[in-house]
Amino acid sequence: ETGVTQTPRHLVMGMTNKKSLKCEQHLGHNAMYWYKQSAKKPLELMFVYSLEERVENNSVPSRFSPECPNSSHLFLHLHTLQPEDSALYLCASSQDPAAADTQYFGPGTRLTVL
Amino acid sequence: GQQLNQSPQSMFIQEGEDVSMNCTSSSIFNTWLWYKQDPGEGPVLLIALYKAGELTSNGRLTAQFGITRKDSFLNISASIPSDVGIYFCASLGGAQKLVFGQGTRLTINP
């Protein structure tokens, strides 16, 4: 069992919709991450949070808005997305950002933007 | 930026065969990681390497950290159906951010 859960597992939305992805980690970690995985491209780091503070924003468009209300939960709020935003969105956690080499990944949310 | 070039992109093998894949970069890294991603799941860490020249095994998997610190390989011996999936190399880039290769998709014919 992964210890990192993500909901929903699949999401289809129109370009004018607003939706949110949720991630929860049960590992007692202090750092959480959002990644984007597109077909035939390497995983791309989007955001890093440490103790609920954003420590990295990897030039992500403002239509993606992260939120970390506590060290166990991470959200990714989506609005006015484009079809090219369709991808698998992965959440991960680690003990802290310095332990980025031991990240545990969730199963991902498969997002389709119509 | 830092990039990892992983090859081959895909492999089609018979059950029982050995598998070898590698990852190269023009940059020097101090850490090499190998992940496996099953369909519908997130990546899972298989092996972590922290020292140039290091050779580490995890069951039928063996990985090595190249002595130039610019490459790494992963071998799988006597492949079985559950080895199917996508294998990623990764390393720690600047500011402790993970940089990933493009992945090697492994398909096994029974």
Backbone of each chain as ProteinMPNN parsed JSONL, in Angstrom:
{"seq_chain_A": "ETGVTQTPRHLVMGMTNKKSLKCEQHLGHNAMYWYKQSAKKPLELMFVYSLEERVENNSVPSRFSPECPNSSHLFLHLHTLQPEDSALYLCASSQDPAAADTQYFGPGTRLTVL", "coords_chain_A": {"N_chain_A": [[0.856, -1.197, 0.0], [0.515, 2.221, -0.811], [0.63, 4.592, 0.808], [0.412, 7.152, -0.026], [-2.264, 8.79, -1.229], [-4.486, 9.632, -3.914], [-7.105, 11.596, -5.204], [-9.591, 12.7, -7.578], [-9.178, 9.5, -9.325], [-9.491, 9.574, -12.013], [-10.328, 12.194, -14.254], [-12.371, 14.191, -16.184], [-12.657, 17.19, -17.837], [-14.05, 20.308, -18.991], [-12.762, 23.167, -20.777], [-13.619, 25.432, -19.517], [-14.25, 24.73, -16.991], [-13.921, 24.455, -13.367], [-11.936, 22.639, -11.252], [-10.64, 20.429, -8.68], [-7.736, 18.672, -7.627], [-6.874, 16.191, -5.274], [-4.528, 15.267, -2.761], [-3.294, 13.048, -0.343], [-1.146, 12.216, 2.273], [0.0, 9.586, 4.323], [2.241, 9.239, 5.807], [3.595, 10.763, 7.568], [5.25, 12.704, 6.568], [7.013, 15.783, 5.726], [7.287, 17.202, 3.401], [5.788, 17.851, 0.267], [4.849, 17.185, -3.13], [3.933, 18.163, -6.474], [3.718, 16.665, -9.626], [3.801, 16.614, -13.22], [2.966, 14.294, -15.654], [3.384, 13.691, -18.877], [2.648, 12.043, -21.988], [5.375, 10.277, -23.303], [7.242, 12.074, -22.328], [9.579, 13.286, -19.876], [8.904, 13.092, -16.318], [7.664, 16.065, -14.938], [8.497, 18.391, -12.561], [6.274, 20.336, -10.687], [5.383, 21.8, -8.357], [6.667, 22.358, -5.035], [6.175, 21.761, -1.644], [6.991, 22.572, 1.678], [6.412, 21.868, 4.932], [3.892, 23.065, 4.689], [4.495, 25.391, 3.344], [5.096, 26.938, 0.237], [7.877, 26.086, -1.582], [8.913, 25.868, -4.049], [8.168, 26.77, -7.293], [7.795, 25.757, -10.309], [7.855, 27.421, -12.727], [5.165, 27.252, -13.488], [2.053, 27.612, -15.189], [-0.456, 30.051, -14.233], [-2.991, 29.013, -14.212], [-2.942, 26.701, -12.851], [-3.221, 26.116, -9.487], [-1.804, 25.608, -6.476], [-2.474, 24.287, -3.173], [-1.773, 23.919, 0.221], [-3.005, 22.937, 2.985], [-2.256, 21.654, 5.335], [0.382, 19.529, 6.588], [-0.245, 17.027, 5.66], [-1.968, 17.094, 3.55], [-2.519, 18.022, 0.17], [-3.496, 20.094, -2.442], [-4.476, 20.623, -5.85], [-5.655, 23.13, -7.614], [-7.633, 23.681, -10.427], [-8.248, 25.671, -13.273], [-9.75, 27.036, -16.17], [-8.306, 25.391, -18.029], [-6.19, 24.049, -20.678], [-6.342, 21.92, -23.604], [-3.799, 20.752, -23.914], [-2.989, 20.423, -21.356], [-3.818, 18.025, -20.513], [-2.952, 15.103, -18.884], [-1.128, 12.835, -16.712], [-1.299, 13.496, -13.363], [0.817, 13.55, -10.743], [1.247, 13.088, -7.288], [3.604, 13.409, -4.655], [5.508, 12.577, -1.703], [7.998, 13.36, 0.786], [10.304, 12.951, 3.52], [11.467, 15.441, 4.093], [12.299, 18.392, 2.111], [15.026, 18.1, 1.623], [15.35, 15.424, 1.522], [14.673, 14.56, -0.995], [15.39, 12.482, -2.585], [14.156, 10.257, -1.68], [11.367, 9.96, -2.311], [7.91, 9.225, -2.107], [5.43, 8.153, -4.234], [2.061, 8.912, -5.205], [-0.805, 7.272, -6.813], [-1.652, 8.838, -8.882], [-3.651, 11.185, -10.826], [-5.525, 10.876, -13.629], [-5.962, 13.202, -15.999], [-8.133, 14.629, -18.315], [-8.616, 17.121, -20.609], [-11.114, 18.66, -22.321]], "CA_chain_A": [[0.0, 0.0, 0.0], [1.42, 3.306, -1.112], [0.784, 5.627, 1.819], [0.036, 8.419, -0.646], [-3.495, 8.577, -1.997], [-4.905, 10.748, -4.752], [-8.473, 11.543, -5.732], [-10.069, 11.449, -8.148], [-8.193, 8.803, -10.136], [-9.722, 10.022, -13.389], [-11.104, 13.428, -14.3], [-12.572, 14.798, -17.496], [-13.22, 18.515, -17.636], [-14.01, 21.244, -20.095], [-11.792, 24.235, -20.601], [-14.16, 26.498, -18.658], [-14.556, 24.187, -15.667], [-12.992, 24.553, -12.247], [-11.9, 21.381, -10.512], [-9.489, 20.299, -7.786], [-7.133, 17.369, -7.351], [-6.521, 16.074, -3.861], [-3.508, 14.308, -2.391], [-3.15, 12.871, 1.098], [-0.084, 11.27, 2.621], [-0.176, 9.012, 5.664], [3.588, 8.804, 6.158], [4.208, 11.705, 8.507], [6.266, 13.498, 5.872], [6.853, 17.234, 5.789], [7.394, 17.792, 2.064], [4.878, 17.277, -0.729], [5.21, 17.601, -4.481], [3.079, 17.886, -7.624], [4.405, 16.433, -10.883], [2.985, 16.374, -14.404], [3.539, 13.256, -16.506], [2.783, 13.651, -20.207], [3.109, 10.911, -22.786], [6.691, 10.341, -23.944], [8.058, 13.157, -21.756], [9.958, 13.011, -18.483], [8.108, 13.73, -15.279], [8.009, 17.466, -14.733], [8.148, 18.92, -11.245], [5.476, 21.558, -10.759], [5.417, 22.541, -7.093], [7.172, 21.701, -3.837], [5.764, 22.364, -0.387], [7.658, 22.105, 2.88], [5.676, 22.329, 6.107], [2.773, 23.883, 4.214], [4.944, 26.58, 2.623], [5.576, 26.622, -1.091], [9.302, 26.375, -1.701], [9.299, 25.756, -5.44], [7.14, 26.9, -8.314], [8.651, 25.506, -11.456], [7.349, 28.137, -13.915], [3.876, 26.648, -13.844], [1.037, 28.641, -15.496], [-1.318, 30.394, -13.098], [-4.228, 28.242, -14.226], [-2.732, 25.667, -11.842], [-3.059, 26.803, -8.219], [-1.676, 24.624, -5.409], [-2.841, 24.66, -1.811], [-1.33, 22.927, 1.194], [-3.576, 23.389, 4.259], [-1.474, 21.053, 6.417], [1.481, 18.732, 6.016], [-0.733, 15.754, 5.136], [-2.869, 17.298, 2.416], [-2.079, 18.913, -0.907], [-4.497, 20.225, -3.492], [-4.126, 21.348, -7.074], [-6.884, 23.716, -8.15], [-7.516, 23.823, -11.875], [-9.28, 26.496, -13.893], [-9.512, 27.432, -17.57], [-7.195, 24.612, -18.573], [-6.101, 23.842, -22.116], [-6.227, 20.489, -23.93], [-2.419, 20.265, -23.72], [-2.801, 20.146, -19.934], [-4.195, 16.622, -20.29], [-1.758, 14.362, -18.453], [-1.235, 12.192, -15.407], [-0.763, 14.383, -12.33], [1.294, 12.724, -9.646], [1.625, 13.707, -6.024], [4.616, 12.649, -3.94], [5.925, 13.162, -0.435], [9.255, 12.905, 1.353], [10.445, 13.4, 4.899], [11.631, 16.89, 3.94], [12.817, 18.636, 0.758], [16.401, 17.611, 1.482], [15.266, 13.974, 1.284], [13.929, 14.413, -2.247], [15.766, 11.227, -3.233], [13.308, 9.18, -1.152], [9.98, 10.371, -2.465], [6.889, 8.208, -2.31], [4.456, 8.687, -5.167], [0.697, 8.424, -5.262], [-1.133, 6.61, -8.071], [-1.902, 9.813, -9.937], [-4.971, 11.511, -11.373], [-5.483, 10.99, -15.097], [-6.776, 14.361, -16.345], [-8.412, 14.888, -19.717], [-9.249, 18.426, -20.821], [-11.773, 18.648, -23.632]], "C_chain_A": [[0.891, 1.246, 0.0], [1.596, 4.314, 0.005], [0.49, 7.0, 1.286], [-1.184, 8.144, -1.523], [-3.86, 9.832, -2.772], [-6.345, 10.524, -5.219], [-8.766, 12.801, -6.534], [-8.944, 10.735, -8.914], [-8.307, 9.215, -11.603], [-10.606, 11.264, -13.346], [-11.162, 13.917, -15.737], [-13.23, 16.15, -17.263], [-13.122, 19.356, -18.897], [-13.084, 22.389, -19.778], [-12.304, 25.345, -19.689], [-14.464, 26.019, -17.248], [-13.515, 24.576, -14.634], [-13.076, 23.246, -11.472], [-10.67, 21.388, -9.6], [-9.044, 18.855, -7.683], [-6.698, 17.361, -5.895], [-5.468, 14.995, -3.665], [-3.43, 14.256, -0.875], [-2.046, 11.867, 1.356], [-0.21, 10.877, 4.092], [1.171, 8.578, 6.246], [4.264, 9.718, 7.167], [5.294, 12.558, 7.885], [5.968, 14.995, 5.962], [6.935, 17.926, 4.44], [6.443, 17.072, 1.117], [5.118, 17.939, -2.074], [4.046, 17.334, -5.435], [3.971, 17.743, -8.85], [3.369, 16.287, -11.997], [3.707, 15.324, -15.243], [2.757, 13.206, -17.811], [3.375, 12.484, -20.978], [4.464, 11.225, -23.416], [7.531, 11.528, -23.493], [8.453, 12.785, -20.341], [8.968, 13.647, -17.515], [8.607, 15.147, -15.055], [7.558, 17.898, -13.348], [7.392, 20.231, -11.405], [5.654, 22.405, -9.495], [6.028, 21.666, -5.995], [6.684, 22.479, -2.625], [6.554, 21.735, 0.745], [6.951, 22.706, 4.07], [4.652, 23.384, 5.723], [3.199, 25.176, 3.521], [5.483, 26.17, 1.253], [7.037, 27.019, -1.213], [9.776, 26.3, -3.136], [8.064, 25.906, -6.311], [7.891, 26.862, -9.635], [8.081, 26.109, -12.726], [6.051, 27.533, -14.418], [2.862, 27.761, -14.125], [0.072, 28.844, -14.332], [-2.663, 29.678, -13.124], [-4.148, 26.997, -13.326], [-2.424, 26.385, -10.524], [-2.977, 25.782, -7.099], [-2.122, 25.193, -4.073], [-2.416, 23.542, -0.879], [-1.811, 23.355, 2.58], [-2.88, 22.808, 5.484], [-0.483, 20.078, 5.793], [1.006, 17.406, 5.434], [-1.548, 15.885, 3.862], [-2.306, 18.316, 1.43], [-3.153, 18.906, -1.984], [-3.875, 20.894, -4.707], [-5.431, 21.819, -7.698], [-6.669, 24.064, -9.62], [-8.622, 24.739, -12.403], [-8.799, 26.986, -15.257], [-8.296, 26.72, -18.146], [-7.301, 24.481, -20.085], [-5.986, 22.347, -22.404], [-4.827, 19.934, -23.707], [-2.083, 20.046, -22.244], [-3.229, 18.726, -19.582], [-2.937, 15.815, -20.002], [-2.109, 13.576, -17.2], [-0.575, 13.12, -14.394], [-0.458, 13.541, -11.093], [1.637, 13.582, -8.436], [2.695, 12.82, -5.383], [4.899, 13.328, -2.608], [7.282, 12.605, -0.044], [9.37, 13.481, 2.76], [10.613, 14.923, 4.971], [12.239, 17.129, 2.559], [14.245, 18.135, 0.556], [16.451, 16.114, 1.226], [14.505, 13.692, -0.002], [14.273, 13.118, -2.956], [14.95, 10.055, -2.714], [11.862, 9.623, -1.147], [9.093, 9.155, -2.679], [5.782, 8.834, -3.154], [3.068, 8.095, -4.931], [0.409, 7.819, -6.623], [-1.454, 7.565, -9.215], [-3.373, 10.035, -10.235], [-4.804, 11.678, -12.874], [-6.47, 12.075, -15.512], [-6.906, 14.478, -17.856], [-9.165, 16.198, -19.836], [-9.819, 18.452, -22.237], [-11.9, 20.043, -24.219]], "O_chain_A": [[1.888, 1.311, 0.718], [2.692, 4.862, 0.125], [0.33, 7.939, 2.066], [-1.116, 7.343, -2.456], [-3.578, 10.95, -2.341], [-6.738, 9.413, -5.577], [-8.245, 13.869, -6.21], [-7.877, 11.311, -9.125], [-7.319, 9.201, -12.337], [-11.51, 11.374, -12.517], [-10.141, 14.039, -16.414], [-14.244, 16.242, -16.572], [-12.252, 19.155, -19.745], [-12.666, 22.561, -18.633], [-11.512, 26.115, -19.146], [-14.889, 26.806, -16.401], [-12.394, 24.967, -14.961], [-14.159, 22.808, -11.086], [-9.785, 22.233, -9.73], [-9.861, 17.935, -7.655], [-6.226, 18.362, -5.355], [-5.504, 13.948, -4.311], [-3.492, 15.285, -0.202], [-2.005, 10.801, 0.743], [-0.481, 11.701, 4.966], [1.236, 7.666, 7.071], [5.397, 9.46, 7.574], [6.161, 13.078, 8.587], [4.843, 15.412, 6.234], [6.677, 19.126, 4.349], [6.31, 15.849, 1.157], [5.533, 19.095, -2.151], [3.27, 16.4, -5.235], [4.853, 18.566, -9.096], [2.226, 15.896, -11.76], [4.902, 15.443, -15.511], [1.618, 12.741, -17.85], [4.462, 12.0, -20.663], [4.668, 12.298, -23.985], [8.443, 11.944, -24.208], [7.733, 12.042, -19.673], [8.284, 14.614, -17.85], [9.811, 15.397, -14.99], [6.382, 17.785, -13.003], [7.806, 21.118, -12.153], [6.028, 23.576, -9.565], [5.93, 20.44, -6.013], [6.771, 23.706, -2.586], [6.764, 20.522, 0.775], [6.893, 23.928, 4.206], [4.558, 24.445, 6.341], [2.345, 25.98, 3.147], [6.221, 25.194, 1.124], [7.39, 28.173, -0.97], [10.926, 26.634, -3.422], [7.046, 25.249, -6.091], [8.544, 27.832, -10.019], [7.846, 25.394, -13.7], [5.864, 27.33, -15.617], [2.809, 28.746, -13.389], [-0.182, 27.928, -13.55], [-3.403, 29.734, -12.142], [-5.153, 26.333, -13.076], [-1.478, 27.17, -10.45], [-3.981, 25.141, -6.788], [-2.145, 26.407, -3.866], [-2.663, 22.367, -1.147], [-1.094, 24.067, 3.282], [-2.912, 23.409, 6.558], [-0.522, 19.838, 4.586], [1.784, 16.72, 4.771], [-1.79, 14.896, 3.171], [-1.705, 19.321, 1.81], [-3.65, 17.853, -2.383], [-2.889, 21.625, -4.607], [-6.206, 21.028, -8.236], [-5.659, 24.659, -9.997], [-9.786, 24.6, -12.027], [-7.626, 27.298, -15.461], [-7.38, 27.349, -18.677], [-8.338, 24.757, -20.687], [-5.574, 21.583, -21.531], [-4.679, 18.766, -23.349], [-1.01, 19.538, -21.921], [-3.016, 18.28, -18.455], [-1.979, 15.838, -20.776], [-3.23, 13.641, -16.695], [0.588, 13.487, -14.557], [-1.336, 12.921, -10.494], [2.236, 14.651, -8.554], [2.677, 11.602, -5.562], [4.573, 14.498, -2.409], [7.672, 11.521, -0.48], [8.625, 14.386, 3.137], [9.991, 15.596, 5.792], [12.652, 16.176, 1.898], [14.629, 17.784, -0.56], [17.467, 15.59, 0.769], [13.777, 12.704, -0.095], [13.533, 12.688, -3.84], [15.046, 8.956, -3.26], [11.213, 9.656, -0.101], [9.475, 8.19, -3.34], [5.265, 9.903, -2.831], [2.922, 6.945, -4.518], [1.27, 7.839, -7.503], [-1.522, 7.156, -10.374], [-4.222, 9.195, -9.94], [-4.034, 12.521, -13.333], [-7.681, 11.891, -15.392], [-5.914, 14.432, -18.583], [-10.227, 16.369, -19.237], [-9.094, 18.287, -23.218], [-12.431, 20.205, -25.318]]}, "seq_chain_B": "GQQLNQSPQSMFIQEGEDVSMNCTSSSIFNTWLWYKQDPGEGPVLLIALYKAGELTSNGRLTAQFGITRKDSFLNISASIPSDVGIYFCASLGGAQKLVFGQGTRLTINP", "coords_chain_B": {"N_chain_B": [[19.025, 23.154, -19.404], [19.42, 20.568, -16.865], [19.479, 17.3, -18.142], [18.385, 13.941, -18.537], [19.203, 11.234, -20.493], [17.625, 8.491, -21.555], [17.851, 5.094, -22.485], [17.037, 1.897, -23.963], [14.071, 3.362, -25.542], [11.963, 1.63, -25.591], [11.402, -1.868, -25.013], [11.085, -5.166, -26.151], [10.792, -8.309, -25.061], [11.451, -11.828, -24.463], [10.03, -13.872, -21.94], [12.132, -14.69, -19.263], [14.466, -13.766, -20.365], [17.388, -11.639, -20.018], [17.598, -8.157, -19.147], [18.74, -4.947, -20.091], [19.233, -1.56, -19.453], [19.99, 1.954, -19.852], [21.149, 5.144, -18.653], [22.135, 8.374, -19.415], [23.974, 11.44, -19.096], [24.989, 14.826, -19.722], [25.744, 16.198, -17.593], [27.196, 16.114, -14.31], [26.243, 14.004, -11.677], [25.406, 13.348, -8.244], [23.82, 11.442, -7.254], [21.98, 8.617, -8.235], [18.947, 7.274, -9.263], [16.612, 4.629, -9.633], [13.431, 3.957, -10.838], [10.309, 2.17, -10.995], [7.305, 2.085, -12.858], [4.157, 0.886, -12.706], [1.299, 0.097, -14.759], [-1.248, 2.504, -14.394], [-0.396, 3.335, -11.92], [1.73, 5.139, -9.567], [5.272, 6.018, -9.794], [7.651, 3.752, -8.309], [10.319, 3.505, -6.095], [13.175, 1.657, -6.908], [15.992, 1.179, -6.734], [18.618, 2.967, -5.208], [21.491, 4.915, -5.736], [24.537, 6.182, -4.519], [27.228, 6.633, -4.711], [30.015, 7.036, -6.85], [30.764, 4.435, -9.096], [29.514, 2.583, -7.551], [27.816, -0.493, -7.112], [24.774, -1.965, -6.922], [22.367, -4.294, -5.754], [19.011, -5.507, -5.966], [17.249, -8.01, -5.377], [16.5, -9.541, -8.388], [17.366, -7.367, -9.741], [19.95, -5.179, -10.731], [21.955, -2.36, -10.346], [24.187, 0.196, -11.456], [26.309, 2.917, -10.614], [27.865, 5.073, -12.678], [31.409, 5.555, -13.12], [32.191, 8.016, -14.057], [30.264, 9.606, -13.128], [28.267, 10.427, -14.764], [26.53, 8.649, -15.798], [24.369, 5.733, -15.596], [23.368, 2.34, -15.187], [20.775, -0.144, -15.444], [20.118, -3.47, -14.775], [18.091, -6.31, -15.366], [17.659, -9.538, -14.402], [16.712, -12.726, -15.751], [13.909, -12.272, -16.617], [10.475, -11.836, -15.638], [6.862, -12.036, -15.992], [5.735, -10.009, -14.303], [7.575, -8.004, -14.361], [6.959, -6.229, -16.282], [6.422, -2.893, -17.335], [7.136, 0.628, -16.91], [10.335, 1.886, -16.721], [12.185, 4.237, -14.978], [14.997, 6.374, -14.882], [16.468, 8.614, -12.548], [17.723, 11.619, -11.078], [19.229, 13.788, -8.652], [18.932, 17.104, -9.216], [19.767, 20.597, -9.419], [19.084, 22.44, -6.41], [18.019, 20.291, -5.025], [16.094, 19.014, -6.633], [14.29, 16.466, -8.251], [15.3, 15.075, -11.3], [14.123, 13.52, -14.172], [14.523, 10.731, -16.427], [13.286, 9.834, -19.744], [12.11, 7.404, -19.679], [11.922, 3.797, -19.992], [10.044, 1.54, -21.652], [9.023, -1.61, -20.84], [8.138, -4.61, -22.298], [6.966, -7.908, -22.06], [6.966, -10.996, -23.568], [5.213, -13.929, -23.004]], "CA_chain_B": [[18.871, 22.565, -18.102], [19.943, 19.216, -16.729], [18.638, 16.306, -18.792], [18.819, 12.554, -18.504], [18.842, 10.542, -21.721], [17.44, 7.107, -21.191], [17.678, 4.212, -23.641], [16.186, 2.236, -25.098], [12.755, 3.881, -25.176], [11.088, 0.481, -25.366], [12.024, -3.169, -25.192], [10.154, -6.289, -26.253], [11.643, -9.468, -24.805], [10.805, -13.071, -24.061], [10.151, -14.196, -20.519], [13.364, -15.404, -18.94], [15.638, -13.052, -20.876], [17.928, -10.553, -19.208], [17.287, -6.825, -19.666], [19.691, -3.915, -19.709], [18.879, -0.215, -19.894], [20.931, 2.886, -19.257], [20.788, 6.545, -18.529], [23.333, 9.183, -19.528], [23.779, 12.878, -18.995], [26.183, 15.635, -19.908], [26.023, 16.784, -16.285], [27.629, 15.213, -13.244], [25.281, 13.879, -10.587], [25.895, 12.65, -7.056], [22.819, 10.445, -6.892], [21.216, 8.026, -9.333], [17.798, 6.519, -8.763], [15.839, 3.886, -10.634], [12.036, 3.759, -10.465], [9.427, 1.424, -11.887], [5.917, 2.528, -12.827], [3.187, -0.064, -13.239], [0.143, 0.779, -15.361], [-2.234, 3.036, -13.462], [0.188, 3.602, -10.608], [2.852, 6.068, -9.552], [6.594, 5.369, -9.756], [8.118, 3.183, -7.056], [11.778, 3.457, -6.083], [13.753, 0.309, -6.925], [17.377, 1.197, -6.28], [19.255, 4.281, -5.078], [22.952, 4.844, -5.793], [25.047, 7.432, -3.975], [28.683, 6.741, -4.83], [30.519, 6.658, -8.161], [31.266, 3.067, -9.128], [28.708, 1.708, -6.691], [26.999, -1.522, -7.749], [23.789, -2.348, -5.908], [21.367, -5.245, -6.213], [17.73, -5.635, -5.264], [16.693, -9.212, -6.004], [17.01, -9.77, -9.745], [17.761, -6.081, -10.303], [21.271, -4.678, -10.387], [22.191, -1.044, -10.933], [25.52, 0.733, -11.184], [26.582, 4.343, -10.718], [29.06, 5.155, -13.492], [32.53, 6.199, -12.452], [32.277, 9.413, -14.493], [29.1, 10.233, -12.482], [27.367, 10.942, -15.787], [25.669, 7.611, -16.318], [23.99, 4.627, -14.734], [22.595, 1.318, -15.894], [19.942, -1.063, -14.666], [19.95, -4.792, -15.37], [17.108, -7.222, -14.774], [17.997, -10.899, -14.842], [15.647, -13.738, -15.81], [12.675, -11.485, -16.532], [9.188, -12.496, -15.406], [5.772, -11.154, -16.459], [5.466, -8.845, -13.449], [8.576, -6.959, -14.621], [6.392, -5.297, -17.269], [6.158, -1.557, -16.818], [8.037, 1.665, -17.387], [11.449, 2.093, -15.804], [12.728, 5.587, -15.065], [16.138, 6.811, -14.092], [16.287, 9.956, -12.005], [18.827, 12.078, -10.264], [18.976, 15.04, -7.968], [19.52, 18.247, -9.855], [19.932, 21.749, -8.552], [18.064, 22.693, -5.38], [17.443, 19.025, -4.591], [14.931, 18.655, -7.425], [14.47, 15.255, -9.037], [15.252, 15.151, -12.758], [13.8, 12.187, -14.647], [14.658, 10.346, -17.818], [12.025, 9.692, -20.467], [11.541, 6.096, -19.367], [12.047, 2.63, -20.869], [8.846, 0.706, -21.518], [9.382, -3.011, -20.983], [7.052, -5.547, -22.622], [7.477, -9.28, -21.995], [6.141, -12.035, -24.194], [5.308, -15.147, -22.184]], "C_chain_B": [[19.43, 21.155, -18.066], [18.955, 18.224, -17.343], [19.255, 14.932, -18.628], [18.304, 11.871, -19.765], [18.803, 9.046, -21.44], [17.228, 6.271, -22.442], [17.724, 2.76, -23.203], [14.851, 2.809, -24.624], [11.787, 2.755, -24.893], [11.855, -0.799, -25.647], [10.93, -4.23, -25.236], [10.994, -7.557, -26.115], [10.789, -10.683, -24.472], [11.0, -13.264, -22.558], [11.411, -15.019, -20.289], [14.624, -14.71, -19.435], [16.115, -12.017, -19.869], [17.677, -9.221, -19.92], [18.377, -5.862, -19.209], [19.242, -2.575, -20.277], [19.837, 0.773, -19.228], [20.45, 4.315, -19.351], [22.089, 7.343, -18.576], [22.975, 10.657, -19.44], [25.081, 13.582, -19.31], [26.597, 16.296, -18.594], [26.473, 15.699, -15.316], [26.574, 15.2, -12.147], [25.902, 13.105, -9.434], [24.961, 11.559, -6.589], [22.181, 9.916, -8.162], [20.134, 7.144, -8.718], [17.136, 5.791, -9.919], [14.455, 3.588, -10.065], [11.358, 2.834, -11.469], [8.0, 1.941, -11.724], [5.04, 1.469, -13.482], [2.018, 0.706, -13.834], [-0.84, 1.244, -14.305], [-1.705, 3.352, -12.085], [1.28, 4.667, -10.725], [4.171, 5.318, -9.523], [6.942, 4.869, -8.35], [9.633, 3.057, -7.128], [12.262, 2.015, -5.993], [15.124, 0.292, -6.266], [17.849, 2.643, -6.235], [20.768, 4.084, -5.005], [23.523, 6.194, -5.396], [26.541, 7.631, -4.148], [29.122, 6.261, -6.204], [31.135, 5.275, -8.103], [30.43, 2.082, -8.339], [27.854, 0.76, -7.529], [26.056, -2.052, -6.684], [22.755, -3.282, -6.51], [20.131, -5.206, -5.333], [17.022, -6.808, -5.917], [17.332, -9.455, -7.36], [17.466, -8.472, -10.427], [19.151, -5.694, -9.814], [21.455, -3.333, -11.076], [23.595, -0.587, -10.57], [25.563, 2.229, -11.437], [27.896, 4.472, -11.484], [30.173, 5.946, -12.834], [32.715, 7.647, -12.892], [31.199, 10.264, -13.83], [28.126, 10.839, -13.481], [26.449, 9.857, -16.345], [25.382, 6.532, -15.275], [23.279, 3.593, -15.591], [21.812, 0.477, -14.908], [19.822, -2.369, -15.446], [18.878, -5.57, -14.611], [17.437, -8.613, -15.292], [16.75, -11.782, -14.81], [14.265, -13.099, -15.66], [11.436, -12.378, -16.368], [8.067, -11.534, -15.779], [5.537, -9.916, -15.6], [6.53, -7.753, -13.578], [8.077, -5.942, -15.634], [6.104, -3.95, -16.613], [7.104, -0.564, -17.462], [9.09, 1.913, -16.31], [12.023, 3.49, -16.05], [14.032, 5.694, -14.286], [15.841, 8.228, -13.616], [17.531, 10.326, -11.228], [18.46, 13.4, -9.634], [19.705, 16.159, -8.678], [19.711, 19.384, -8.868], [18.797, 21.901, -7.568], [17.32, 21.422, -4.984], [16.17, 18.665, -5.348], [15.244, 17.4, -8.223], [14.326, 15.559, -10.524], [15.077, 13.728, -13.261], [14.19, 11.986, -16.098], [13.288, 10.124, -18.438], [11.364, 8.346, -20.23], [11.845, 5.052, -20.429], [10.838, 1.745, -20.614], [9.224, -0.741, -21.814], [8.13, -3.847, -21.204], [7.643, -6.944, -22.673], [6.479, -10.229, -22.633], [6.316, -13.329, -23.421], [5.82, -16.335, -22.982]], "O_chain_B": [[19.857, 20.612, -19.084], [17.751, 18.297, -17.097], [20.475, 14.776, -18.586], [17.112, 11.925, -20.067], [19.82, 8.426, -21.129], [16.512, 6.683, -23.355], [18.361, 2.422, -22.205], [14.537, 2.749, -23.436], [10.892, 2.893, -24.06], [12.82, -0.815, -26.411], [9.977, -4.193, -24.459], [11.825, -7.84, -26.978], [9.585, -10.583, -24.235], [12.016, -12.862, -21.992], [11.707, -15.941, -21.049], [15.726, -15.022, -18.983], [15.368, -11.578, -18.994], [17.559, -9.173, -21.145], [18.872, -5.951, -18.086], [18.909, -2.478, -21.458], [20.421, 0.481, -18.185], [19.479, 4.633, -20.036], [23.038, 7.026, -17.86], [21.836, 11.061, -19.676], [26.157, 12.998, -19.18], [27.675, 16.884, -18.499], [26.165, 14.52, -15.491], [26.074, 16.248, -11.738], [26.815, 12.303, -9.631], [25.264, 10.833, -5.642], [21.873, 10.688, -9.07], [20.379, 6.379, -7.785], [17.109, 6.285, -11.046], [14.318, 3.045, -8.968], [11.769, 2.728, -12.625], [7.542, 2.201, -10.612], [5.171, 1.195, -14.675], [1.773, 1.851, -13.453], [-1.223, 0.475, -13.423], [-2.484, 3.613, -11.169], [1.694, 5.041, -11.822], [4.196, 4.116, -9.257], [6.576, 5.48, -7.346], [10.169, 2.555, -8.116], [11.829, 1.25, -5.131], [15.386, -0.502, -5.362], [17.522, 3.442, -7.112], [21.258, 3.199, -4.303], [23.06, 7.232, -5.868], [27.074, 8.676, -3.777], [28.672, 5.217, -6.678], [31.917, 4.963, -7.205], [30.622, 0.872, -8.452], [27.251, 1.161, -8.524], [26.506, -2.54, -5.647], [22.318, -3.087, -7.644], [20.193, -4.916, -4.138], [16.286, -6.637, -6.889], [18.553, -9.564, -7.471], [17.905, -8.499, -11.577], [19.483, -5.859, -8.64], [21.145, -3.19, -12.258], [24.124, -0.936, -9.514], [24.929, 2.736, -12.362], [28.936, 4.03, -10.996], [29.921, 6.89, -12.085], [33.334, 8.43, -12.173], [31.208, 11.489, -13.948], [27.273, 11.65, -13.122], [25.674, 10.116, -17.265], [26.042, 6.431, -14.24], [22.661, 3.93, -16.6], [22.131, 0.395, -13.722], [19.469, -2.372, -16.625], [18.776, -5.495, -13.386], [17.486, -8.829, -16.503], [15.865, -11.616, -13.971], [13.549, -13.36, -14.693], [11.367, -13.495, -16.879], [8.302, -10.329, -15.873], [5.171, -8.868, -16.132], [6.4, -6.691, -12.97], [8.705, -4.902, -15.827], [5.61, -3.881, -15.488], [7.787, -0.878, -18.436], [8.766, 2.123, -15.141], [12.306, 3.868, -17.187], [14.154, 5.174, -13.177], [15.049, 8.946, -14.227], [18.289, 9.465, -10.781], [17.494, 14.05, -10.036], [20.934, 16.174, -8.742], [19.805, 19.177, -7.658], [17.663, 21.527, -7.865], [16.136, 21.467, -4.649], [15.258, 18.073, -4.771], [16.324, 17.274, -8.801], [13.371, 16.207, -10.954], [15.795, 12.824, -12.832], [14.192, 12.924, -16.896], [12.263, 10.21, -17.762], [10.188, 8.166, -20.544], [12.006, 5.37, -21.607], [10.632, 1.262, -19.501], [9.69, -1.057, -22.909], [7.187, -3.804, -20.413], [8.703, -7.148, -23.264], [5.302, -10.254, -22.276], [7.441, -13.778, -23.204], [5.956, -17.431, -22.438]]}, "name": "protein", "num_of_chains": 2, "seq": "ETGVTQTPRHLVMGMTNKKSLKCEQHLGHNAMYWYKQSAKKPLELMFVYSLEERVENNSVPSRFSPECPNSSHLFLHLHTLQPEDSALYLCASSQDPAAADTQYFGPGTRLTVLGQQLNQSPQSMFIQEGEDVSMNCTSSSIFNTWLWYKQDPGEGPVLLIALYKAGELTSNGRLTAQFGITRKDSFLNISASIPSDVGIYFCASLGGAQKLVFGQGTRLTINP"}
